[in-house]
Amino acid sequence: MKKNVLILCTGNSCRSIMAEALINAKLGDCIEAQSSGVKASGAVNPNAQALLEKKGYWREGYHSKVIETVLDTPFDLIVTVCDHAKETCPMFPKAVKTIHISFDDPSGKAVEEYEKTLNLIEKELLPVVKAELC
């Protein structure tokens, strides 16, 4: 049975969506990732989406979600990827463990910054999630 991980940030438009897509693409045999935002923006960053599509990681179902939609999901692991989300992360009734790995937000920066962030997420976040759940 697959383990459930939630990637949490503030807007759920860029970093958390990238992490969700990467985990599902690379570790999907043992983990199902979802993402959410403490204050979800309601839209996926177009540069993040374009990069994920180019890499073949994008799925139609990816969208910016408010935290209330996932509060009752029994997650095995929650990962906050921005400092604001770490500070404002609600208590999940069914969460097992919460870890924090922060990434700078590429939103509003040059398009190359999105690829740098995606590479950092793959290098720094994926091995931790894999070690925790696979």
N, C-alpha and C positions, 0 to 999 in steps of 0.2 A: 504494500500500500504506500502511496506517495505521501511524503511529509508536506505540510503547508507552511509557507513562509510569507510574511507580509513585509513589503518594503514601504517605509513611511517617510514622507517629507512634508514640506509645508503646502506647496501648491499642487503636487501630483501632476506636473506637466512635463517634467524633464528627467531629473536624476532617478526618481523612483520608477518611472516608466521604463527608462533605459535598463535599470537593474532587473525589473520584472521580466523584460523581454530577453535579456542575456541569460538569466537563470533558467527560464523556460526553454531557451534554445540549446543551452550547453549542459544543463543538469536535469532536463525534463524527464529523464527516465526514473528519477527517484524523488524529485521535488516539483511541487506545483506552486508557482509564485503568483502573488497578487500585489498590487500597489494601491496606496491611498494617500490622501493629503489631510493634514490637520485642518487646513483651510483650502480645500481643493479649488483650483482655478476654474475647473469645468472644461478646460481645453488642453489638448496635448500640444506642446511646443512644436511648431512646424519643422524647425531644423532638427529636433530630436527625432521626430517621426520620419523625416526624409532619410536621415542617417540609418535608422533601424530598417527601413525598407531597402536601402541600398545593400545593407549587410545580410538581408534575408531573415532578420529577426522579428519583423513586424507581424502582428496578427490583427485581424479586423476587430477583435473584441477589446483591444486595449483602449482605455479611455480614462479621463480624469475622474476619480471617485471621491466622494466625501467619506470621512472616517466612519460615520454612522452605518454605512452600507456593509461594513465588514466587522463591526464590533462583536457580533455573535458567532463569528467563524472560529472554530477551534484551531488556532495556529500553533505550530510546534516551535516557531521562532519568529520574532519581530525584529527587523533591522531598521533603525532610524539612520537616514543618510544626510540629514542636515541638523545643525545645532538647535534651530528653533523647534523642529519636530521632537528632538530629544527632550527639550525642556517642557514641551506642552503635550507630550504623548499621554493619551488617556490610559487609564487602567483597563486592560482587556480582561474580561472575566475568565477567559479560557486560555490565556497566553502562558506558555511554558517559560520562555526566556526572552529577554530583550537585550540586544547588543547595539552599539553605536559605532558606525564607521562614516565619518563625515567626508563629503565631496563638495568642492566649490561649485556654485551654480553657474553654468555657462550661458544662461539666458541673457540675451542682449549683447553677447560678445561675438567675436568673429566665429565663423562657421567651423574653423579648425578646432576651436575650444571644445566643441561637442564631441569630436572624435577623441580628443585627449581625455575628456571625462569618461567616455565609454571605455576606453582602454584602461583607465585607472580602476573603474568599477570591475572590469574583468580581472585585473591583476590583484586587486586588494580585497574585493568583496566575495567573489566566487569561491576562492579557496576556503574562506572562513565558513561560508554557508555550507559548502560541500563537507567540510570537516565536522560541522555541527549535525548535519542531517543525513548524509549518505552513508 
